[in-house]
Amino acid sequence: MTLRKLRAARRNSAVGADDALQSAGSRDERKQRTRRALLDAALELMQGERSFSSVSLREVTRSAGVVPAAFYRHFTGMEELGLALVDDSFKTLRRSMREARAAALPATHLIRRSVETFLGYAQTHRRHFQFIAKERFGGSSVIRFAVRKEVHLFTSELSTDLARFPLAGKISTEDLQMIAGLVVQTVLMATEVFLDMPQNDPEDAAQLYQQTEKQLRLIFIGAQGWRSKGAGRG
């Protein structure tokens, strides 16, 4: 083979490899778009009073613009899609809250920032939180357990962060978890109220922000006077 032919063969090989990579990338992108369309379709169908358990696979695929067979390339059934929605709802939120708590701010400012971050996230991911609010106490037991597990993980991460504050020196790990649980449940309840508010009512939203911040401050004021029983602390 001449040098010219050898160079041409190498160029063709490189072009073929690039085409294959682009094709694989396109397939992955299409797959992700279809998966996202199915998740978004399920959320859209749950607008109003509908629960996840009332939504059918056929409705989801029709709304997403795909055939039912395409659904099974992403999920084994509606329950698995529901679990994916739970994961979707909490994953980015946990990261946002960790970043908010990591800021070197006075405690009062840190509480305010955390409330603003949480409720702001709920506003921009409204449909996800409407799904969580509906499924937290009803619907499929598998999805309900998944929501509970995510809330427990969220609480544990907050408890770990609280351990670095001075008040933690007199409070046991178990009691820190309890305090974190009170905080998380307070914010979740505020979120459910927030989701029922008209979206164009900033005055009511501001009042809810202030009320939630006040409730959290009361929890931490109580925590400052708390003394845990047991070994290692107190």
KALINFEN-V142703 format. One record per residue. N is the residue number from 0. RES is the residue in three letters. SS is DSSP state (~ for helix, > for strand, _ for the rest). Layout:
# KALINFEN-V142703
n;res;ss
N;RES;SS
N;RES;SS
This chain:
# KALINFEN-V142703
n;res;ss
0;MET;_
1;THR;_
2;LEU;~
3;ARG;~
4;LYS;~
5;LEU;~
6;ARG;~
7;ALA;~
8;ALA;~
9;ARG;~
10;ARG;~
11;ASN;~
12;SER;~
13;ALA;~
14;VAL;~
15;GLY;~
16;ALA;~
17;ASP;~
18;ASP;~
19;ALA;~
20;LEU;~
21;GLN;~
22;SER;~
23;ALA;~
24;GLY;~
25;SER;~
26;ARG;~
27;ASP;~
28;GLU;~
29;ARG;~
30;LYS;~
31;GLN;~
32;ARG;~
33;THR;~
34;ARG;~
35;ARG;~
36;ALA;~
37;LEU;~
38;LEU;~
39;ASP;~
40;ALA;~
41;ALA;~
42;LEU;~
43;GLU;~
44;LEU;~
45;MET;_
46;GLN;_
47;GLY;_
48;GLU;_
49;ARG;_
50;SER;_
51;PHE;~
52;SER;~
53;SER;~
54;VAL;_
55;SER;_
56;LEU;~
57;ARG;~
58;GLU;~
59;VAL;~
60;THR;~
61;ARG;~
62;SER;~
63;ALA;~
64;GLY;_
65;VAL;_
66;VAL;_
67;PRO;~
68;ALA;~
69;ALA;~
70;PHE;~
71;TYR;_
72;ARG;_
73;HIS;_
74;PHE;_
75;THR;_
76;GLY;_
77;MET;~
78;GLU;~
79;GLU;~
80;LEU;~
81;GLY;~
82;LEU;~
83;ALA;~
84;LEU;~
85;VAL;~
86;ASP;~
87;ASP;~
88;SER;~
89;PHE;~
90;LYS;~
91;THR;~
92;LEU;~
93;ARG;~
94;ARG;~
95;SER;~
96;MET;~
97;ARG;~
98;GLU;~
99;ALA;~
100;ARG;~
101;ALA;~
102;ALA;_
103;ALA;_
104;LEU;_
105;PRO;_
106;ALA;~
107;THR;~
108;HIS;~
109;LEU;~
110;ILE;~
111;ARG;~
112;ARG;~
113;SER;~
114;VAL;~
115;GLU;~
116;THR;~
117;PHE;~
118;LEU;~
119;GLY;~
120;TYR;~
121;ALA;~
122;GLN;~
123;THR;~
124;HIS;_
125;ARG;~
126;ARG;~
127;HIS;~
128;PHE;~
129;GLN;~
130;PHE;~
131;ILE;~
132;ALA;~
133;LYS;~
134;GLU;~
135;ARG;_
136;PHE;_
137;GLY;_
138;GLY;_
139;SER;_
140;SER;~
141;VAL;~
142;ILE;~
143;ARG;~
144;PHE;~
145;ALA;~
146;VAL;~
147;ARG;~
148;LYS;~
149;GLU;~
150;VAL;~
151;HIS;~
152;LEU;~
153;PHE;~
154;THR;~
155;SER;~
156;GLU;~
157;LEU;~
158;SER;~
159;THR;~
160;ASP;~
161;LEU;~
162;ALA;_
163;ARG;_
164;PHE;_
165;PRO;~
166;LEU;~
167;ALA;~
168;GLY;~
169;LYS;~
170;ILE;_
171;SER;_
172;THR;~
173;GLU;~
174;ASP;~
175;LEU;~
176;GLN;~
177;MET;~
178;ILE;~
179;ALA;~
180;GLY;~
181;LEU;~
182;VAL;~
183;VAL;~
184;GLN;~
185;THR;~
186;VAL;~
187;LEU;~
188;MET;~
189;ALA;~
190;THR;~
191;GLU;~
192;VAL;~
193;PHE;~
194;LEU;~
195;ASP;~
196;MET;_
197;PRO;_
198;GLN;_
199;ASN;_
200;ASP;_
201;PRO;~
202;GLU;~
203;ASP;~
204;ALA;~
205;ALA;~
206;GLN;~
207;LEU;~
208;TYR;~
209;GLN;~
210;GLN;~
211;THR;~
212;GLU;~
213;LYS;~
214;GLN;~
215;LEU;~
216;ARG;~
217;LEU;~
218;ILE;~
219;PHE;~
220;ILE;~
221;GLY;~
222;ALA;~
223;GLN;~
224;GLY;_
225;TRP;_
226;ARG;_
227;SER;_
228;LYS;_
229;GLY;_
230;ALA;_
231;GLY;_
232;ARG;_
233;GLY;_
